[in-house]
Amino acid sequence: MSTRVLAVRIHPVTGEPGVELDAVAVAAEGLAGDRRKRAAVHLVGVEHGPTTRANLVVTGTAGELDALVGRVIVIGEVELGITRTAGNCAGVYADVLRPGVLAVGDELRALGES
């Protein structure tokens, strides 16, 4: 799967539009400036990008993201553990396993894949 980050968003205030960023620092609690929601990070595929409040929109599909549940992925310097699908929302939720910086254009790589 050759998947890249298309958009990085934070949502600092409930009910207000998100803020698009080129790059962001990611700590154990989530993206810098974001308010904590149901998980540290929320990822969605490109088909759901415009209609969700997800943190990361990627070029992959919803099905490709769903297949990553239980896996560890790396985006930029950040290592994420994909914990579950987002339930009523599109996409998947992730915990931050290794903090760092990620940016638009970074490749999403599942550990164990070449």
ABEGO torsion letter per residue (X at the ends): XBBBBABBBBBABBGBBBBBBABBBBBAAEBBGBBBBABABBBBBAAAAAABABABBBABBAAAAAAABGBBBBBEABBBBBABBAEABBEBBBBBABBEBBBBGBBBBBBGBX
